[in-house]
Amino acid sequence: MAELPQIHAGNHKIQITQGSIHKAFFKLAAPAVATMSVEFVLSITDMFFVGRIGGPEPVAILTSSMFVLWIVWSLMMILDIGVVAVISRYFGASEFDRASYVGTHSIGYAVITGLVITVVGIILAPLAFKVMESSPEVAAGGTSYLRIRFLASIPFVINEVIAATFRSTGDTKTPMIASFAVVGTNIILDPLLIFGIGPFPEMGTDGASLASVFAVLVGTVVILLFLRAGKLAIPLKLRLLSKFDYKLLIRITRIGFPLSMASVLFSMVYFILTRIANDFGDPAVAALGIGNRCESISYLLCFGASMATSAMIGQNLGANQPDRAEKAGWVSFMYGAIFTGIISILFFTIPHQISRFFMPEATVEPLVVNYLIILGVSQVFMAAEIILEGAFSGAGDTLPPTIIGVSWSLFRIPLAYFLCFTLDMGITGLWWAISGTSIIKGSMLIIWFKRGKWKLKQV
């Protein structure tokens, strides 16, 4: 790696390696959680407006398309995970020149990644719905939806990588502001483009996709303006991109690949589970999507806490404070458990009201209600799974969550078939396959994290 002039972080640096861990967690997690809350608002905004087009087919289009996008986003996580692990370790060790070098080159990697996703995604979009055996209406609408979304792949990946760099230095507020810009734009454009309000054409689900594209562009412009204004604690020098650093890319990929592949397989499992849901008709697919959106409030907020946990673990290990790093992981999980416990109570007590908010459809509501009650059993365990994945990621030890995530996510497929068809539980068997394996994954990660071998991992 080429040597750069020594860089000082100045006042940008949050005190992660000393002082109160609880205080450090909230300083990091609050903006990250707010950012992910914004992502949740973004996801339910699309579902809310699409659910009012009429019938289960538009929601089924959105649901099937989102599971395809999950696979793409999971591949992109290779960069995010590797960048956070490497930069946060350098930043915690006060090696700011090296942190800057990694952050700079990650932008170049983002452009290449986004270009590949755009080309491959547009070409293969129809194949996805053939594999899921979607109805003709859902396949046609979903193909159009995805092709529009893939047009924004390059700015999307750039946005995510720069946001990961900010988080690695302890700044979770700047990515939060950029996310606010994305959601605000999407909320404004969704009804205009979906229903054709004013001078805008009525585009249905394509309108939801196009609104997301414009929203991503706005968010990317905002975070680039922050970068140009010097908000990042380490300067990124784009002139260094004239020489492609293959060794750094391999290093980042090696760290991010295992956990990213686990996420890819997790997404592909949902891809196949959607195929199972299709056997019960478009209302079942719509229910799967609505239930997934409802659960996403737990997932996204825990993922926000996970991002904070990753930075805390990485910086404390870089500062040679492994015991403090472990405590940070447990503190994060404790707060995640409290929050998801509250979500479980809501799923148990007001499932009908939640279902009607998303879609006032009589054929879908009982399926959603059943799903939410079953999901309520596993929410705390899902918090353990997501937050401790972030802890392992920050340590650069991504193998444990990969092994657990891959094996039990894959097991959902035969388990769902067994429960749905062999035991004749119908779509309820699919709900239990998802919830039950979440309980197992969360329990196993708690045990593995407690072993503490991740403290010895070298990156």
C-alpha positions in Angstrom: 0.0 0.0 0.0 1.3 3.4 -0.9 2.2 5.7 2.0 0.1 8.8 2.4 0.7 11.9 4.6 -0.4 11.4 8.1 -4.0 12.4 8.6 -5.5 13.5 11.9 -9.2 12.9 12.7 -9.6 16.0 14.7 -12.9 16.5 16.5 -14.8 14.2 14.2 -13.9 11.1 16.2 -16.5 9.8 18.7 -14.9 8.4 21.9 -15.5 4.7 21.2 -12.4 3.3 22.8 -12.8 5.0 26.2 -15.6 6.2 28.5 -19.1 4.9 28.8 -19.9 2.1 26.4 -23.6 2.8 26.7 -23.0 6.5 25.8 -20.8 5.5 22.8 -23.5 3.0 21.7 -26.2 5.6 21.7 -24.1 8.2 19.9 -23.4 5.7 17.2 -26.6 3.7 17.2 -29.1 6.5 17.4 -28.2 8.0 14.0 -27.7 4.5 12.5 -31.1 3.3 13.9 -32.7 6.5 12.6 -31.1 5.8 9.2 -32.5 2.3 9.2 -35.9 3.6 10.4 -35.9 5.8 7.4 -35.3 2.6 5.3 -38.3 1.1 7.0 -40.4 4.1 6.1 -39.2 3.8 2.5 -40.2 0.1 2.4 -43.6 0.6 3.9 -44.3 3.7 1.7 -44.1 1.5 -1.4 -46.2 -1.2 0.1 -48.8 1.2 1.4 -49.4 2.9 -1.9 -49.1 -0.2 -4.1 -51.5 -1.9 -1.7 -54.1 0.6 -2.8 -53.9 -0.1 -6.5 -56.4 -2.9 -6.0 -56.1 -6.7 -5.8 -53.3 -8.9 -4.5 -51.3 -8.8 -7.8 -49.5 -5.4 -7.3 -48.4 -6.3 -3.8 -47.2 -9.7 -5.1 -45.2 -7.9 -7.8 -43.5 -5.7 -5.2 -42.9 -8.7 -2.9 -41.3 -10.9 -5.5 -39.2 -8.1 -6.9 -37.9 -7.2 -3.4 -36.7 -10.7 -2.8 -34.7 -10.5 -6.0 -33.3 -7.1 -5.0 -32.3 -8.6 -1.6 -29.9 -11.0 -3.5 -28.3 -8.0 -5.3 -28.0 -6.0 -2.1 -26.4 -9.0 -0.4 -23.7 -9.2 -3.1 -23.0 -5.5 -2.6 -22.5 -6.2 1.1 -19.0 -7.7 0.3 -17.8 -4.1 -0.1 -19.7 -2.7 2.9 -18.5 -5.4 5.4 -14.9 -5.4 4.2 -14.7 -1.6 4.2 -16.1 -1.2 7.7 -13.8 -3.9 9.1 -10.6 -2.5 7.6 -11.2 1.2 8.0 -12.6 1.0 11.6 -9.5 -1.1 12.6 -7.1 1.4 11.1 -9.1 4.3 12.6 -9.2 2.8 16.0 -5.4 2.3 15.8 -5.0 6.0 14.7 -3.6 5.0 11.3 -5.6 7.6 9.5 -3.5 7.6 6.4 -4.3 3.9 5.8 -8.0 4.4 6.6 -8.1 7.2 4.0 -6.4 5.0 1.4 -9.0 2.2 1.8 -11.9 4.6 1.8 -10.7 6.2 -1.5 -10.3 3.0 -3.3 -13.6 1.6 -2.1 -15.3 4.3 -4.3 -13.6 2.9 -7.4 -14.7 -0.6 -6.4 -18.3 0.7 -6.0 -18.4 2.1 -9.5 -17.3 -1.3 -11.0 -19.7 -3.2 -8.8 -22.7 -1.0 -9.7 -21.9 -1.3 -13.5 -21.9 -5.1 -13.3 -25.2 -5.1 -11.3 -26.8 -2.8 -13.9 -26.0 -5.0 -16.9 -26.6 -8.4 -15.4 -29.7 -7.3 -13.6 -31.4 -5.9 -16.6 -30.6 -9.0 -18.7 -31.6 -11.6 -16.1 -34.7 -9.9 -14.6 -37.2 -12.1 -16.5 -35.5 -15.3 -15.4 -36.1 -14.6 -11.7 -39.9 -14.8 -12.1 -39.6 -18.0 -14.2 -37.7 -19.6 -11.3 -40.3 -18.4 -8.8 -43.1 -19.6 -11.1 -44.9 -16.4 -10.7 -48.3 -15.8 -12.3 -48.0 -14.1 -15.8 -49.3 -10.8 -14.4 -46.7 -10.8 -11.6 -43.9 -11.9 -13.9 -44.6 -9.1 -16.4 -45.0 -6.4 -13.8 -42.0 -7.6 -11.8 -39.6 -7.7 -14.8 -40.5 -4.1 -15.6 -40.1 -3.0 -12.0 -36.7 -4.6 -11.6 -35.3 -3.2 -14.8 -36.2 0.3 -13.8 -34.6 -0.2 -10.3 -31.4 -1.6 -11.8 -30.8 1.7 -13.6 -29.8 3.3 -10.3 -27.3 0.5 -9.3 -24.1 2.6 -9.7 -25.2 5.6 -7.5 -26.8 3.2 -5.1 -23.5 1.3 -4.5 -21.5 4.5 -4.3 -23.9 5.9 -1.7 -23.7 2.7 0.4 -19.9 2.5 0.3 -19.4 6.2 1.2 -22.0 5.7 4.0 -20.0 2.7 5.3 -16.8 4.8 5.3 -18.5 7.5 7.4 -19.8 4.8 9.9 -16.3 3.3 10.1 -15.0 6.6 11.5 -17.7 6.9 14.0 -20.0 9.2 12.0 -23.4 7.7 11.6 -25.2 11.1 11.4 -24.2 12.0 7.9 -25.5 8.8 6.3 -28.7 9.4 8.3 -29.2 12.8 6.7 -28.6 11.3 3.2 -31.2 8.6 4.0 -33.7 11.3 5.0 -33.3 12.8 1.6 -33.9 9.4 -0.1 -37.1 8.8 1.9 -38.4 12.3 1.6 -38.1 12.2 -2.2 -39.7 8.7 -2.4 -42.7 9.7 -0.2 -43.3 12.7 -2.5 -42.9 10.8 -5.8 -44.6 7.5 -4.9 -48.3 8.7 -5.1 -47.6 11.1 -8.0 -46.1 8.4 -10.2 -48.2 5.4 -9.0 -51.6 7.0 -9.4 -50.8 9.7 -12.0 -51.5 12.8 -9.9 -51.3 16.2 -11.7 -49.0 16.2 -14.8 -47.5 12.8 -14.0 -48.6 9.6 -15.9 -50.3 6.8 -14.0 -47.6 4.1 -13.9 -48.7 1.7 -11.2 -45.9 -0.5 -9.8 -43.5 1.0 -12.4 -44.1 4.3 -10.8 -43.0 3.0 -7.4 -39.8 1.7 -9.0 -39.1 5.0 -10.8 -39.7 7.0 -7.6 -37.1 4.8 -5.9 -34.6 5.5 -8.7 -35.0 9.3 -8.3 -34.8 9.0 -4.5 -31.5 7.1 -4.7 -30.0 9.7 -7.0 -31.0 12.5 -4.6 -29.5 10.6 -1.7 -26.2 10.0 -3.6 -25.9 13.7 -4.5 -26.4 14.7 -0.8 -23.8 12.3 0.6 -21.3 13.4 -2.2 -21.9 17.0 -1.2 -21.1 16.2 2.4 -18.0 14.4 1.3 -16.9 17.5 -0.8 -17.6 19.7 2.2 -15.1 17.8 4.3 -17.5 16.2 6.7 -15.6 12.9 6.6 -12.9 12.6 9.3 -10.5 11.3 6.7 -10.1 12.9 3.3 -10.6 10.7 0.2 -8.2 11.5 -2.6 -9.7 10.4 -5.8 -6.5 11.0 -7.7 -5.2 7.8 -6.1 -7.7 5.8 -8.1 -5.5 6.1 -11.2 -3.8 3.0 -10.0 -6.1 0.0 -9.3 -5.2 -1.8 -6.1 -6.0 -5.4 -6.6 -4.5 -6.6 -3.4 -6.7 -4.3 -1.3 -9.8 -5.5 -3.3 -8.9 -9.1 -2.5 -8.4 -8.2 1.2 -11.8 -6.5 1.4 -13.5 -9.2 -0.5 -11.9 -11.9 1.7 -13.4 -10.3 4.8 -16.8 -9.5 3.3 -17.3 -12.5 1.1 -18.4 -15.1 3.8 -21.0 -13.0 5.4 -22.2 -11.6 2.1 -22.6 -15.1 0.7 -24.6 -16.0 3.8 -26.9 -13.1 3.0 -27.1 -14.1 -0.7 -28.1 -17.6 0.3 -30.6 -16.1 2.8 -32.1 -14.0 0.1 -32.2 -17.0 -2.4 -33.9 -19.0 0.3 -36.7 -16.4 0.4 -36.7 -16.6 -3.4 -37.5 -20.3 -3.2 -39.9 -19.7 -0.3 -41.8 -17.3 -2.6 -42.0 -20.2 -5.0 -43.7 -22.3 -2.2 -46.0 -19.4 -1.4 -47.0 -19.3 -5.1 -48.6 -22.7 -4.7 -51.1 -21.1 -2.4 -51.9 -18.2 -4.8 -51.1 -14.5 -5.1 -52.8 -13.7 -1.7 -50.2 -15.9 0.0 -47.4 -14.1 -1.8 -48.9 -10.8 -0.8 -49.2 -11.9 2.8 -45.5 -13.0 2.7 -44.5 -9.6 1.5 -46.7 -7.7 4.1 -45.4 -9.9 6.9 -41.9 -9.3 5.8 -42.4 -5.6 5.7 -43.8 -5.7 9.2 -40.9 -7.7 10.5 -38.5 -5.4 8.7 -39.0 -2.7 11.4 -37.2 -5.1 13.8 -34.7 -6.2 11.2 -33.8 -2.7 10.0 -33.5 -1.1 13.4 -31.4 -4.1 14.7 -29.3 -3.7 11.6 -28.8 -0.1 12.5 -27.6 -1.2 15.9 -25.5 -3.8 14.2 -23.7 -1.1 12.2 -22.8 0.8 15.4 -21.7 -2.5 17.0 -19.4 -3.3 14.1 -17.6 0.1 14.4 -17.3 -0.3 18.2 -15.9 -3.8 18.0 -13.5 -2.9 15.2 -12.1 0.2 16.9 -11.8 -1.3 20.3 -9.9 -4.3 18.9 -7.7 -1.9 16.9 -7.0 -0.1 20.2 -6.1 -3.5 21.8 -9.1 -3.5 24.1 -10.8 -6.9 23.5 -12.7 -7.0 26.8 -14.3 -3.6 26.1 -15.1 -4.8 22.6 -17.0 -7.8 24.0 -18.9 -5.7 26.4 -19.9 -3.4 23.6 -21.4 -6.5 21.8 -23.5 -7.5 24.8 -24.7 -3.9 25.5 -25.9 -3.7 21.9 -27.7 -7.0 22.1 -29.4 -5.9 25.3 -30.9 -2.8 23.7 -31.9 -4.8 20.6 -33.7 -7.4 22.8 -35.7 -4.6 24.5 -36.8 -3.1 21.3 -37.8 -6.4 19.5 -39.6 -7.5 22.7 -41.9 -4.4 22.2 -42.4 -5.3 18.5 -43.4 -8.9 19.6 -46.1 -7.4 21.9 -47.5 -5.4 19.0 -47.6 -8.5 16.7 -49.5 -10.4 19.4 -52.0 -7.7 20.3 -52.9 -5.7 17.1 -52.2 -8.0 14.1 -55.5 -7.2 12.4 -54.9 -3.4 12.5 -51.4 -3.8 11.2 -52.6 -5.9 8.2 -55.3 -3.5 7.3 -52.8 -0.6 7.3 -50.9 -2.2 4.5 -53.7 -3.7 2.5 -57.5 -3.7 3.0 -58.0 -7.0 1.3 -60.2 -9.7 3.0 -58.5 -12.6 1.3 -55.0 -11.5 2.6 -55.8 -10.3 6.1 -56.1 -13.7 7.9 -52.9 -14.9 6.3 -51.0 -11.8 7.5 -52.5 -12.1 11.0 -51.4 -15.7 11.4 -47.9 -14.8 10.1 -47.4 -11.9 12.5 -48.4 -13.9 15.6 -45.9 -16.6 14.6 -43.2 -14.0 13.9 -43.7 -12.5 17.3 -42.2 -15.6 18.9 -38.8 -15.1 17.3 -38.2 -11.3 17.3 -35.7 -11.2 20.2 -33.7 -14.1 18.7 -33.6 -12.2 15.4 -32.1 -9.3 17.3 -29.3 -11.6 18.5 -28.7 -12.9 15.0 -28.4 -9.5 13.4 -26.6 -7.5 16.1 -24.0 -10.3 16.8 -23.4 -10.6 13.0 -22.3 -7.0 13.2 -20.1 -7.8 16.1 -18.4 -10.6 14.3 -18.2 -8.4 11.2 -16.4 -5.6 13.1 -13.9 -8.1 14.3 -13.3 -9.4 10.8 -14.4 -12.8 11.9 -17.2 -13.4 9.5 -17.1 -17.2 9.4 -19.2 -18.0 12.5 -22.3 -16.1 11.4 -21.8 -17.4 7.9 -21.8 -21.0 9.0 -24.9 -20.6 11.2 -26.7 -18.3 8.8 -26.1 -20.5 5.7 -26.9 -23.8 7.3 -30.1 -22.8 9.0 -31.4 -20.5 6.3 -31.0 -23.4 3.8 -32.8 -25.7 6.2 -35.9 -23.5 5.8 -36.5 -24.9 2.4 -37.0 -28.6 3.3 -38.6 -27.7 6.6 -41.1 -25.5 4.8 -41.9 -28.3 2.3 -42.3 -30.8 5.2 -44.5 -28.5 7.3 -46.6 -27.2 4.4 -47.2 -30.4 2.4 -46.2 -33.5 4.4 -47.8 -32.3 7.6 -50.5 -30.5 5.6 -50.1 -27.3 7.6 -50.6 -25.2 4.5 -49.1 -21.7 4.4 -48.8 -21.7 8.2 -46.0 -24.2 7.8 -44.0 -21.6 5.9 -44.5 -19.1 8.6 -43.2 -21.6 11.2 -40.2 -22.6 9.1 -39.1 -18.9 9.0 -39.7 -18.1 12.7 -38.4 -21.4 14.1 -35.1 -21.2 12.3 -34.6 -17.6 13.4 -34.8 -18.8 17.0 -32.1 -21.4 16.4 -29.8 -19.0 14.6 -30.0 -16.4 17.3 -29.4 -18.9 20.1 -26.3 -20.3 18.3 -24.7 -16.9 17.7 -25.1 -16.0 21.3 -23.2 -19.1 22.3 -20.5 -18.6 19.7 -20.0 -15.0 20.5 -19.6 -15.9 24.2 -16.7 -18.2 23.3 -14.6 -15.1 22.5 -12.3 -16.5 19.8 -13.3 -13.6 17.5 -11.0 -11.4 19.7 -8.0 -13.1 18.2 -8.9 -12.5 14.6 -6.4 -10.6 12.5 -7.5 -8.5 9.6 
